[in-house]
Amino acid sequence: MRKRSCGTEERGFMAGKNKNGFRTVGEAEAEEYRIKIREHRLKILKRTAIALLILLLAVMGGALFMAFRQYSGYDVLSSVQRSDTMATKFDEFQGNIIKYSNDGAFYLDTENELIWNQTYEMSNPKLDMCEQYLVIYDKKGTQIYILTKDGLQGSIETIMPIRQVCVAAQGTVAVLMENSRGAFLALYGRDGSNLVSGEIHGEQGGYPVAIALSRDAVKLAVSMLNVNDGTVKSTVAFYNYSSIGQNEIDNCVGVVSFAGMVIPELRYTAGDKMTAFGDSKIAVFDGAKKPQLITEIPIEKEAQSIFYNENYMGLVYDNEDEAVTKHLIVCDIEGKIVMEKDFSMDYTDIEFLSNDEVCIRSETVCDIYTLRGVHKFHYEFDRTLHRVIPGGSDLNYTFVLSDVTEKVRLK
């Protein structure tokens, strides 16, 4: 009996193991294991997804907090003393500082270290920049200096008083000059060599008042003012010095007229757009080949300021309210409004910074707005603020103040 019983137990034991000693399971039990494994994996995936969602929300919340946060102070990271005259002016070029006056220009980094200096004698020095090139010219004078961050590349002595100078991305310079008989237009290479020149005339004696040169130096626009029988008309003539304009008279590929409007300023912007800034409207042309008018932005009342960079245009109007506020409108280069804002500051300068933020300044007060309309920064200084230069992050700036340059971080 014991043998039979033992044999039975042995057979039952062997039925649950294979010859290697591992226990085998049935199909139902195996399916149960598979279900439990799937459920365990789903729990892990859910926990991972929840953790990632929380992390994403935290990152987005932090980004929104930073994007909409307002700052009213700053920490000074470094400070360097300067010595300037009352006539000194400041501008930004390639992330560094141009300090210039009637008797010369200094190119300084943000630590006030001299990169180069250029001496000259000018009555009314003006600047124009395009990418790597900078020109300094004497408005109503005859001197032009062509420079890069490495220093002087060429100089020009004109034979007539200069009205305006434009520089292209490779250093080509367009110069509008004037004399008692009319106007004279010339193109020069970056070494100062004369490329082309000649008198320029508008229809019915129109007088040139402004020019714009494209980044590639192939396209040129000229604004001319016509006053006849008490009526005013502006004409914009477009010239193309590539193969497109070779078969046209004087390379002129198009002329557009605007009755009752004065156009004192022209500018080629990103995407080969040419913008004409008039006293009653802003006209935007697609100037890649022959010009095509793509949009007009009406100026319904007198604009207090018009400013622009390669990508945006800004207009400031007075609001008719008791608070004497002003209305700021920012459009992209095709005329689409991207930001509107009311503000009350009595300002002396308004401009786009190199990071596309709007900087509004009086002598000692600075306000910075983002293109989202956020009032990012407000501060009242105890000395004159000449220039604001964005740094390597959203919170880093360089403030060019009277006799001191400060690298700062907003707080």
Kinemage of the C-alpha trace (Angstrom):
@kinemage 1
@onewidth
@group {chain A} dominant
@subgroup {mainchain}
@vectorlist {calphas} color= white
{ca met a 1} P 0.000 0.000 0.000
{ca arg a 2} L 2.792 2.400 0.861
{ca lys a 3} L 4.514 1.633 -2.438
{ca arg a 4} L 1.315 2.265 -4.341
{ca ser a 5} L 0.705 5.442 -2.441
{ca cys a 6} L 4.263 6.624 -2.952
{ca gly a 7} L 4.046 5.846 -6.660
{ca thr a 8} L 0.906 7.881 -6.960
{ca glu a 9} L 2.453 10.866 -5.211
{ca glu a 10} L 5.526 10.634 -7.395
{ca arg a 11} L 3.450 10.587 -10.563
{ca gly a 12} L 1.436 13.584 -9.393
{ca phe a 13} L 4.641 15.454 -8.560
{ca met a 14} L 6.269 14.709 -11.894
{ca ala a 15} L 3.207 15.876 -13.787
{ca gly a 16} L 3.815 19.481 -12.584
{ca lys a 17} L 7.497 19.607 -13.612
{ca asn a 18} L 9.416 19.046 -16.795
{ca lys a 19} L 12.497 16.908 -16.985
{ca asn a 20} L 14.668 19.888 -16.021
{ca gly a 21} L 12.796 20.386 -12.789
{ca phe a 22} L 10.793 23.514 -13.812
{ca arg a 23} L 7.108 23.751 -13.074
{ca thr a 24} L 4.785 23.931 -16.089
{ca val a 25} L 1.477 25.829 -16.212
{ca gly a 26} L -1.693 25.414 -18.132
{ca glu a 27} L -3.004 27.707 -20.851
{ca ala a 28} L -5.525 29.439 -18.549
{ca glu a 29} L -2.888 30.130 -15.950
{ca ala a 30} L -0.470 31.416 -18.614
{ca glu a 31} L -3.130 33.830 -19.918
{ca glu a 32} L -3.652 35.086 -16.382
{ca tyr a 33} L 0.077 35.784 -16.126
{ca arg a 34} L 0.039 37.661 -19.428
{ca ile a 35} L -2.877 39.824 -18.259
{ca lys a 36} L -1.062 40.678 -15.037
{ca ile a 37} L 2.097 41.591 -16.977
{ca arg a 38} L 0.096 43.883 -19.310
{ca glu a 39} L -1.617 45.521 -16.356
{ca his a 40} L 1.749 46.070 -14.670
{ca arg a 41} L 3.191 47.604 -17.845
{ca leu a 42} L 0.140 49.860 -18.234
{ca lys a 43} L 0.578 51.074 -14.655
{ca ile a 44} L 4.225 51.904 -15.388
{ca leu a 45} L 3.255 53.718 -18.623
{ca lys a 46} L 0.528 55.691 -16.824
{ca arg a 47} L 2.904 56.705 -14.049
{ca thr a 48} L 5.553 57.694 -16.616
{ca ala a 49} L 2.990 59.671 -18.658
{ca ile a 50} L 1.726 61.470 -15.554
{ca ala a 51} L 5.287 62.296 -14.490
{ca leu a 52} L 6.119 63.609 -17.987
{ca leu a 53} L 2.889 65.649 -18.076
{ca ile a 54} L 3.677 67.191 -14.697
{ca leu a 55} L 7.213 67.990 -15.894
{ca leu a 56} L 5.868 69.491 -19.147
{ca leu a 57} L 3.328 71.600 -17.273
{ca ala a 58} L 6.054 72.776 -14.913
{ca val a 59} L 8.297 73.740 -17.858
{ca met a 60} L 5.422 75.499 -19.658
{ca gly a 61} L 4.408 77.244 -16.456
{ca gly a 62} L 7.978 78.396 -15.907
{ca ala a 63} L 8.241 79.589 -19.513
{ca leu a 64} L 4.931 81.495 -19.222
{ca phe a 65} L 6.022 82.971 -15.920
{ca met a 66} L 9.274 84.171 -17.469
{ca ala a 67} L 7.508 85.410 -20.632
{ca phe a 68} L 4.958 87.516 -18.718
{ca arg a 69} L 7.049 88.512 -15.710
{ca gln a 70} L 7.749 92.208 -15.163
{ca tyr a 71} L 11.070 93.461 -13.833
{ca ser a 72} L 11.750 96.689 -11.971
{ca gly a 73} L 15.401 96.258 -10.991
{ca tyr a 74} L 18.691 94.663 -11.959
{ca asp a 75} L 21.952 93.286 -10.645
{ca val a 76} L 25.159 94.805 -12.012
{ca leu a 77} L 27.395 92.017 -13.333
{ca ser a 78} L 30.224 94.361 -14.339
{ca ser a 79} L 30.749 98.101 -14.515
{ca val a 80} L 33.329 100.120 -16.472
{ca gln a 81} L 33.891 103.869 -16.272
{ca arg a 82} L 34.156 105.949 -19.476
{ca ser a 83} L 35.135 109.488 -20.365
{ca asp a 84} L 32.857 111.175 -22.916
{ca thr a 85} L 32.123 114.649 -24.233
{ca met a 86} L 28.641 116.216 -24.271
{ca ala a 87} L 28.470 115.767 -28.061
{ca thr a 88} L 29.154 112.005 -27.952
{ca lys a 89} L 26.507 109.714 -29.465
{ca phe a 90} L 26.150 105.952 -29.140
{ca asp a 91} L 24.883 103.093 -31.305
{ca glu a 92} L 25.125 99.302 -31.461
{ca phe a 93} L 27.062 97.468 -34.168
{ca gln a 94} L 27.598 93.696 -34.199
{ca gly a 95} L 26.787 93.432 -30.486
{ca asn a 96} L 29.350 96.083 -29.531
{ca ile a 97} L 29.240 99.847 -29.007
{ca ile a 98} L 29.935 102.622 -31.518
{ca lys a 99} L 30.788 105.868 -29.724
{ca tyr a 100} L 31.074 108.769 -32.172
{ca ser a 101} L 31.200 112.553 -32.323
{ca asn a 102} L 32.313 115.300 -34.709
{ca asp a 103} L 36.006 114.413 -34.455
{ca gly a 104} L 36.017 110.605 -34.571
{ca ala a 105} L 34.511 107.217 -33.724
{ca phe a 106} L 35.478 104.514 -31.232
{ca tyr a 107} L 34.388 100.880 -31.546
{ca leu a 108} L 34.261 99.297 -28.069
{ca asp a 109} L 33.187 95.958 -26.665
{ca thr a 110} L 30.761 95.845 -23.722
{ca glu a 111} L 33.745 95.790 -21.336
{ca asn a 112} L 34.803 99.177 -22.806
{ca glu a 113} L 37.875 97.617 -24.462
{ca leu a 114} L 38.872 99.456 -27.626
{ca ile a 115} L 38.549 97.431 -30.858
{ca trp a 116} L 39.389 100.295 -33.211
{ca asn a 117} L 39.107 104.056 -33.535
{ca gln a 118} L 38.693 106.248 -36.610
{ca thr a 119} L 39.532 109.940 -36.613
{ca tyr a 120} L 37.777 112.473 -38.894
{ca glu a 121} L 36.335 115.977 -38.846
{ca met a 122} L 32.598 116.105 -39.550
{ca ser a 123} L 29.908 118.690 -38.866
{ca asn a 124} L 27.001 116.234 -38.761
{ca pro a 125} L 28.106 112.570 -38.586
{ca lys a 126} L 25.468 109.952 -39.474
{ca leu a 127} L 25.551 106.128 -39.541
{ca asp a 128} L 24.122 103.395 -41.735
{ca met a 129} L 24.635 99.643 -41.195
{ca cys a 130} L 23.954 96.379 -42.986
{ca glu a 131} L 25.151 93.069 -41.546
{ca gln a 132} L 28.987 93.245 -41.341
{ca tyr a 133} L 29.323 96.779 -42.748
{ca leu a 134} L 29.032 100.238 -41.237
{ca val a 135} L 29.335 103.635 -42.909
{ca ile a 136} L 29.945 106.942 -41.154
{ca tyr a 137} L 29.202 109.974 -43.312
{ca asp a 138} L 28.997 113.722 -42.956
{ca lys a 139} L 25.491 114.878 -43.870
{ca lys a 140} L 25.798 118.073 -45.959
{ca gly a 141} L 29.557 117.367 -46.058
{ca thr a 142} L 31.724 115.268 -48.397
{ca gln a 143} L 33.331 112.488 -46.287
{ca ile a 144} L 32.354 108.804 -46.062
{ca tyr a 145} L 34.154 106.017 -44.161
{ca ile a 146} L 33.398 102.332 -44.818
{ca leu a 147} L 34.144 100.058 -41.855
{ca thr a 148} L 33.675 96.555 -40.451
{ca lys a 149} L 34.405 95.150 -36.993
{ca asp a 150} L 38.034 94.872 -38.215
{ca gly a 151} L 38.300 98.586 -38.959
{ca leu a 152} L 38.510 100.829 -42.009
{ca gln a 153} L 37.888 99.202 -45.406
{ca gly a 154} L 37.706 102.293 -47.603
{ca ser a 155} L 36.917 105.999 -47.697
{ca ile a 156} L 35.198 108.346 -50.156
{ca glu a 157} L 35.497 112.068 -50.766
{ca thr a 158} L 32.453 113.213 -52.750
{ca ile a 159} L 32.383 116.161 -55.116
{ca met a 160} L 28.974 117.393 -53.885
{ca pro a 161} L 27.305 117.698 -50.462
{ca ile a 162} L 25.910 114.401 -49.181
{ca arg a 163} L 22.199 114.033 -48.507
{ca gln a 164} L 22.034 110.321 -47.651
{ca val a 165} L 24.218 107.188 -47.707
{ca cys a 166} L 23.129 103.506 -47.701
{ca val a 167} L 25.406 100.468 -47.398
{ca ala a 168} L 24.728 96.893 -48.586
{ca ala a 169} L 25.701 93.601 -46.967
{ca gln a 170} L 28.907 93.240 -48.995
{ca gly a 171} L 30.002 96.858 -48.505
{ca thr a 172} L 28.689 98.532 -51.668
{ca val a 173} L 27.654 102.122 -50.901
{ca ala a 174} L 24.919 104.227 -52.530
{ca val a 175} L 25.259 108.004 -52.116
{ca leu a 176} L 22.621 110.636 -52.836
{ca met a 177} L 24.211 114.062 -53.335
{ca glu a 178} L 22.735 117.454 -54.064
{ca asn a 179} L 23.735 120.678 -55.734
{ca ser a 180} L 22.082 123.818 -57.059
{ca arg a 181} L 20.974 122.079 -60.272
{ca gly a 182} L 19.438 118.960 -58.744
{ca ala a 183} L 20.633 115.643 -57.389
{ca phe a 184} L 23.446 113.232 -58.170
{ca leu a 185} L 23.519 109.508 -57.410
{ca ala a 186} L 26.627 107.307 -57.193
{ca leu a 187} L 27.484 103.718 -56.268
{ca tyr a 188} L 30.894 102.898 -54.754
{ca gly a 189} L 32.686 99.649 -53.949
{ca arg a 190} L 33.676 98.834 -50.358
{ca asp a 191} L 37.214 100.083 -51.085
{ca gly a 192} L 35.835 103.475 -52.144
{ca ser a 193} L 36.111 102.933 -55.899
{ca asn a 194} L 33.403 104.527 -58.067
{ca leu a 195} L 31.139 101.944 -59.755
{ca val a 196} L 28.475 104.093 -61.422
{ca ser a 197} L 27.284 107.680 -61.106
{ca gly a 198} L 25.098 110.264 -62.771
{ca glu a 199} L 22.456 112.944 -62.350
{ca ile a 200} L 19.002 111.805 -61.360
{ca his a 201} L 15.747 113.543 -62.298
{ca gly a 202} L 12.111 112.871 -61.563
{ca glu a 203} L 9.236 113.495 -63.924
{ca gln a 204} L 8.324 117.175 -64.292
{ca gly a 205} L 11.367 118.217 -62.287
{ca gly a 206} L 10.776 115.985 -59.280
{ca tyr a 207} L 13.485 116.315 -56.633
{ca pro a 208} L 15.029 113.184 -54.994
{ca val a 209} L 14.642 113.189 -51.202
{ca ala a 210} L 15.550 109.625 -50.104
{ca ile a 211} L 17.139 106.395 -51.328
{ca ala a 212} L 17.222 102.735 -50.237
{ca leu a 213} L 19.728 100.054 -51.277
{ca ser a 214} L 18.956 96.328 -51.073
{ca arg a 215} L 21.145 93.965 -49.059
{ca asp a 216} L 22.634 92.475 -52.253
{ca ala a 217} L 23.259 95.957 -53.757
{ca val a 218} L 21.340 94.950 -56.888
{ca lys a 219} L 18.165 96.948 -56.233
{ca leu a 220} L 17.877 100.667 -55.556
{ca ala a 221} L 14.788 102.760 -54.794
{ca val a 222} L 14.574 106.558 -54.991
{ca ser a 223} L 11.813 108.759 -53.560
{ca met a 224} L 11.192 111.994 -55.469
{ca leu a 225} L 8.957 114.900 -54.538
{ca asn a 226} L 6.980 116.838 -57.159
{ca val a 227} L 5.290 120.142 -56.343
{ca asn a 228} L 3.326 121.601 -59.248
{ca asp a 229} L 0.520 124.184 -59.188
{ca gly a 230} L 0.175 123.855 -55.440
{ca thr a 231} L -0.253 120.073 -55.500
{ca val a 232} L 2.138 117.542 -53.962
{ca lys a 233} L 3.008 114.150 -55.408
{ca ser a 234} L 5.685 111.621 -54.485
{ca thr a 235} L 7.162 109.165 -56.950
{ca val a 236} L 9.173 106.062 -56.079
{ca ala a 237} L 11.474 104.852 -58.866
{ca phe a 238} L 12.935 101.346 -58.748
{ca tyr a 239} L 16.273 100.429 -60.335
{ca asn a 240} L 17.679 96.943 -60.845
{ca tyr a 241} L 21.348 96.440 -61.768
{ca ser a 242} L 21.087 92.698 -62.470
{ca ser a 243} L 20.083 91.098 -65.797
{ca ile a 244} L 16.459 91.999 -64.980
{ca gly a 245} L 17.143 95.711 -65.509
{ca gln a 246} L 19.694 95.503 -68.319
{ca asn a 247} L 17.119 96.001 -71.062
{ca glu a 248} L 15.379 98.915 -69.310
{ca ile a 249} L 16.239 102.590 -69.767
{ca asp a 250} L 18.723 103.543 -67.014
{ca asn a 251} L 17.943 100.154 -65.396
{ca cys a 252} L 14.613 101.579 -64.167
{ca val a 253} L 12.173 98.670 -63.722
{ca gly a 254} L 9.200 100.527 -62.276
{ca val a 255} L 7.751 103.839 -61.121
{ca val a 256} L 4.871 104.261 -58.639
{ca ser a 257} L 3.273 107.619 -57.772
{ca phe a 258} L 1.348 108.726 -54.679
{ca ala a 259} L -0.754 111.881 -54.963
{ca gly a 260} L -0.894 114.228 -52.002
{ca met a 261} L 1.805 112.409 -50.052
{ca val a 262} L 5.414 113.080 -49.042
{ca ile a 263} L 7.748 110.049 -48.700
{ca pro a 264} L 10.842 111.153 -46.764
{ca glu a 265} L 12.168 107.657 -45.998
{ca leu a 266} L 12.656 104.323 -47.803
{ca arg a 267} L 14.025 101.004 -46.557
{ca tyr a 268} L 14.690 97.516 -47.920
{ca thr a 269} L 13.796 94.948 -45.256
{ca ala a 270} L 13.797 91.164 -44.882
{ca gly a 271} L 12.567 89.045 -47.772
{ca asp a 272} L 13.445 91.697 -50.377
{ca lys a 273} L 10.565 93.919 -49.291
{ca met a 274} L 10.892 97.669 -49.927
{ca thr a 275} L 8.964 99.942 -47.580
{ca ala a 276} L 8.083 103.548 -48.330
{ca phe a 277} L 7.298 105.574 -45.193
{ca gly a 278} L 4.926 108.383 -46.175
{ca asp a 279} L 3.147 111.047 -44.144
{ca ser a 280} L -0.298 109.506 -44.795
{ca lys a 281} L 0.456 105.824 -45.416
{ca ile a 282} L 3.185 103.183 -45.415
{ca ala a 283} L 3.491 101.285 -48.697
{ca val a 284} L 5.164 97.864 -48.854
{ca phe a 285} L 6.489 96.474 -52.148
{ca asp a 286} L 7.742 93.062 -53.121
{ca gly a 287} L 10.960 94.150 -54.750
{ca ala a 288} L 12.607 90.843 -55.644
{ca lys a 289} L 12.284 91.537 -59.394
{ca lys a 290} L 9.998 94.257 -60.712
{ca pro a 291} L 8.223 96.001 -57.828
{ca gln a 292} L 4.705 94.957 -56.864
{ca leu a 293} L 2.692 96.853 -54.255
{ca ile a 294} L 1.560 94.220 -51.723
{ca thr a 295} L 0.017 96.293 -48.926
{ca glu a 296} L -0.677 99.807 -47.720
{ca ile a 297} L -0.945 100.772 -44.050
{ca pro a 298} L -2.944 104.001 -43.643
{ca ile a 299} L -1.728 106.613 -41.161
{ca glu a 300} L -5.105 107.973 -40.113
{ca lys a 301} L -3.745 110.822 -37.990
{ca glu a 302} L -0.348 112.373 -37.450
{ca ala a 303} L 2.119 109.773 -36.205
{ca gln a 304} L 4.302 110.920 -33.334
{ca ser a 305} L 6.966 108.330 -34.239
{ca ile a 306} L 7.668 105.766 -36.966
{ca phe a 307} L 10.458 103.252 -36.362
{ca tyr a 308} L 11.471 99.938 -37.905
{ca asn a 309} L 14.038 97.164 -38.243
{ca glu a 310} L 14.478 94.283 -40.686
{ca asn a 311} L 11.320 92.473 -39.526
{ca tyr a 312} L 8.891 94.949 -37.965
{ca met a 313} L 7.487 98.480 -38.191
{ca gly a 314} L 6.229 100.549 -35.294
{ca leu a 315} L 3.943 103.586 -35.144
{ca val a 316} L 3.044 105.782 -32.169
{ca tyr a 317} L -0.081 107.969 -32.045
{ca asp a 318} L -1.410 110.310 -29.390
{ca asn a 319} L -4.604 109.101 -27.719
{ca glu a 320} L -7.298 111.691 -27.152
{ca asp a 321} L -7.846 111.032 -23.460
{ca glu a 322} L -7.452 112.817 -20.152
{ca ala a 323} L -4.467 110.658 -19.204
{ca val a 324} L -2.607 111.859 -22.330
{ca thr a 325} L -1.604 108.338 -23.243
{ca lys a 326} L -0.061 107.127 -26.482
{ca his a 327} L -0.953 104.176 -28.685
{ca leu a 328} L 1.779 101.876 -30.026
{ca ile a 329} L 1.155 99.639 -33.047
{ca val a 330} L 3.711 97.077 -34.281
{ca cys a 331} L 3.284 95.415 -37.695
{ca asp a 332} L 5.324 92.782 -39.493
{ca ile a 333} L 6.948 93.601 -42.835
{ca glu a 334} L 3.743 92.669 -44.704
{ca gly a 335} L 1.582 95.009 -42.652
{ca lys a 336} L -0.038 92.509 -40.267
{ca ile a 337} L -0.505 93.927 -36.755
{ca val a 338} L 1.364 91.809 -34.196
{ca met a 339} L 1.043 94.042 -31.123
{ca glu a 340} L -0.897 97.074 -29.854
{ca lys a 341} L -0.278 98.836 -26.556
{ca asp a 342} L -1.177 102.054 -24.763
{ca phe a 343} L 1.484 103.776 -22.680
{ca ser a 344} L 1.853 107.135 -20.934
{ca met a 345} L 5.604 107.761 -20.904
{ca asp a 346} L 6.911 111.065 -22.307
{ca tyr a 347} L 9.756 109.666 -24.374
{ca thr a 348} L 12.639 111.026 -26.394
{ca asp a 349} L 13.567 107.807 -28.270
{ca ile a 350} L 11.721 104.664 -29.322
{ca glu a 351} L 13.331 101.786 -31.216
{ca phe a 352} L 13.498 98.052 -31.788
{ca leu a 353} L 16.373 96.403 -29.968
{ca ser a 354} L 18.398 93.726 -31.773
{ca asn a 355} L 16.169 91.041 -30.139
{ca asp a 356} L 13.014 92.747 -31.573
{ca glu a 357} L 11.870 94.096 -28.207
{ca val a 358} L 10.554 97.675 -28.172
{ca cys a 359} L 12.617 100.064 -26.055
{ca ile a 360} L 11.077 103.419 -25.060
{ca arg a 361} L 13.447 105.905 -23.405
{ca ser a 362} L 13.500 109.357 -21.971
{ca glu a 363} L 16.711 110.847 -20.632
{ca thr a 364} L 16.602 108.769 -17.429
{ca val a 365} L 13.659 106.355 -17.786
{ca cys a 366} L 13.552 103.084 -19.724
{ca asp a 367} L 10.580 100.862 -20.600
{ca ile a 368} L 10.961 97.602 -22.535
{ca tyr a 369} L 8.020 95.773 -24.156
{ca thr a 370} L 7.993 92.343 -25.796
{ca leu a 371} L 6.148 91.658 -29.052
{ca arg a 372} L 3.484 89.915 -26.907
{ca gly a 373} L 2.709 93.308 -25.435
{ca val a 374} L 4.228 92.480 -22.054
{ca his a 375} L 5.676 95.448 -20.164
{ca lys a 376} L 8.879 93.575 -19.378
{ca phe a 377} L 11.007 96.258 -17.712
{ca his a 378} L 10.637 99.678 -16.135
{ca tyr a 379} L 13.362 101.617 -14.381
{ca glu a 380} L 14.254 105.202 -13.476
{ca phe a 381} L 17.996 105.851 -13.541
{ca asp a 382} L 19.904 108.491 -11.618
{ca arg a 383} L 21.883 109.465 -14.728
{ca thr a 384} L 21.369 109.760 -18.487
{ca leu a 385} L 20.731 106.510 -20.358
{ca his a 386} L 22.248 106.568 -23.865
{ca arg a 387} L 21.739 103.016 -25.132
{ca val a 388} L 20.307 99.587 -24.275
{ca ile a 389} L 21.956 96.506 -25.828
{ca pro a 390} L 20.497 92.990 -25.336
{ca gly a 391} L 22.903 90.360 -23.983
{ca gly a 392} L 23.220 86.606 -24.334
{ca ser a 393} L 19.949 85.736 -22.542
{ca asp a 394} L 16.467 87.192 -22.067
{ca leu a 395} L 17.489 88.857 -18.808
{ca asn a 396} L 20.971 90.121 -19.691
{ca tyr a 397} L 21.524 93.641 -21.082
{ca thr a 398} L 24.196 96.291 -21.391
{ca phe a 399} L 23.231 99.804 -20.280
{ca val a 400} L 25.311 102.629 -21.739
{ca leu a 401} L 24.891 105.382 -19.159
{ca ser a 402} L 26.650 108.700 -18.690
{ca asp a 403} L 30.339 107.902 -18.056
{ca val a 404} L 29.719 104.217 -17.264
{ca thr a 405} L 28.876 100.995 -19.112
{ca glu a 406} L 27.048 98.381 -17.026
{ca lys a 407} L 26.430 94.735 -17.897
{ca val a 408} L 23.327 93.744 -15.942
{ca arg a 409} L 20.819 90.991 -15.244
{ca leu a 410} L 17.173 91.950 -14.658
{ca lys a 411} L 15.533 90.980 -11.395
